[in-house]
Structures are given as C-alpha cells and as structure tokens.
Amino acid sequence: MDIPSVIVDPRLHCTKINDPDSLPFVHMSELFNTTFIEREVDLLQDIQLVVGLHPDEATEEIVDYGLNNNISFAVVPCCVFPDLFSDRYVNDTPVRTYPQFLEYLKQKDSSIKVDHLPIKGRNTVLYKIAQ
C-alpha cells in the first residue's frame, strides 16, 4: 500500500542517506508549529492523520491541529517543557509534571482516548479518530 507521507522533524537527518529520493516519505526539517501550519496550507489540506511519537514542543500543536480541523491524531507525549509553556494549567495548577501534561491534553476534548504502546519508556498514547 502506497500512502503518501511527510515527516516534519527538525532533528531527522535524512540527508545522510545516499539517495534521499528513494525514501518512501518526504522529510521537512522544521518544527510542526503555527508558522509551519500557516505556510503549508496546500500540503496539509488532504491529510487524514497526524502522528507524533515523542514530539516534544509539537505535542500540543498536533492535538490542537487535529481537533481544530477534525483530523485524526495520535501523540505519545514525552517532555513537559514547563518553563517554555508556562501558560498550561490543570485545575488552576501550573502543568509541571508528566501526569499533569497528559491531563491537560485530555481536557481539550472529551473524545480524546488514552492507550499504552508496548514499548519501554513514555508509552502513553492520546488519540482521537475523526468522524
């Protein structure tokens, strides 16, 4: 099955591969954030799923993008970045811990589901299947 895919990750180093044109995906070495979303409207218009595996700063952006555009998403949050995102709160408490971060994300929409992947480390996946 040939599914067109784009990886948006500033840290992925596909350029080390001898023939990047042979890869089964397109790589964009940048952040998935509001700037990217506003600039890449054409690229994003036909997507059906956004996935973030330990997406760091992009975690909330992926969730919000999926919710705001009725697109299925799945994220496996990792880092909380409490100093970078000091505007996050759960029950009037600043989000500083991983459990608080998960709760903060789940509170965005009651239809967000939670499961766990069979991997070591941070393995909680939050997801929503668009209707």
N, C-alpha and C positions, 0 to 999 in steps of 0.2 A: 504494500500500500504506500503510495507516494503522497505524503502530507507536507505541503509547503510549510517550512518552519523558519523562524527567525530567533536567534539568540541575542538578547540585549544584555551585555555584561562588560563593564569596563575592564575587568580583570582577565577575561578569557583571551588566551594568546594563540589564536588560530593561525597567525602569520608564521608560526614556526613549522607549519605543515608544508611539505614540498609543493603540493598542488591544492591551494585553498578552493579552487573552482570545483574540485571533485567532492567537496563536502556535501552532505545531504541537507545542509541548512545554510542560511545566511547569518553571518556574525556581524553585529554592530557593536563596536567597542565604545559604549557610553552608558550613562545611567538611565534607567527607566524612571523618569520623573515627569513633572508637569511640562517642562520645556520640551522633552522628547515627545510627549503625547501631543502637544500643540503643533509641533513641527511635522510629525509623521502621521498626519490625519489619513492620507491616502494608504499608507502601509497598514494602518490599524483598522481600516473600515470593514474588512472582511474577516477579521479574526474571530474565532469561536471559543478560544480557551487561552488563558494567561496562567502560567505556572511559575512559581518562584521557590526554588529549593535553597534555603538559607540566603534569601535575597537582601539581607542587611537593610540599608536605608530604603530600599524599594518595596519592602513588605507592605506597608500601609498604602502606598501608591497603587500597588497591584490590586489590593482588596477594594479600594475606592474606585479604581477604573472598572473593575468587574461589576460592582454594584451600580455605579452611575450609568453604565452602558448595557446592562443586562447581558453580560458576557460571563460564561462560566470561568471560575478561577480556583486555583489551589495554591496555598502557600504553606511552607514549612518554616515558620519564623525561627530566628536564631538569636541575634543580638538585639537588645532593647534600645540602646543609644539614649539613655535618659537625659543626658545633657544636651544632645543635639535636638531632641524632640521634647522639650520641657513643657509643651502645651497639652500633653496627653494626661488625662485624668480618668480614674475609675472611682466612682462614689466620692468625689471631692478629694481623692488622694492622688498625688502625682504617680505616674507609672514609672517604676524604677526596677521592678523585678520581672522575670520571665512569666510567671503566672499572671501578674497584673497585665502584662502586654497581651497575653492570649485573651484575657477577659475584655480588655479594651477593644480588641479587634472583633470579638464575638458580639459585643454590644452594638456594633454598627448595623447589624441586621439580624433579626430573629431566625432567619432561614439559613444562616451560616452553620455548617455542620463541622464536627470535630472527629478525627480518627487518628490512628497512630500507624506509622510505617514500620516495617520490620527491619529497622536499621539502628545502629548504635548512635548515641548522642541525641541531640534535639530531633525528635521524630514526630512531633505533633503536627498534623496537617489540618488546616482550616480550609474549608471549601464550600462552594455553592455552585450548583448546576442550574444554569439559566433556564427559564421556562419559555 
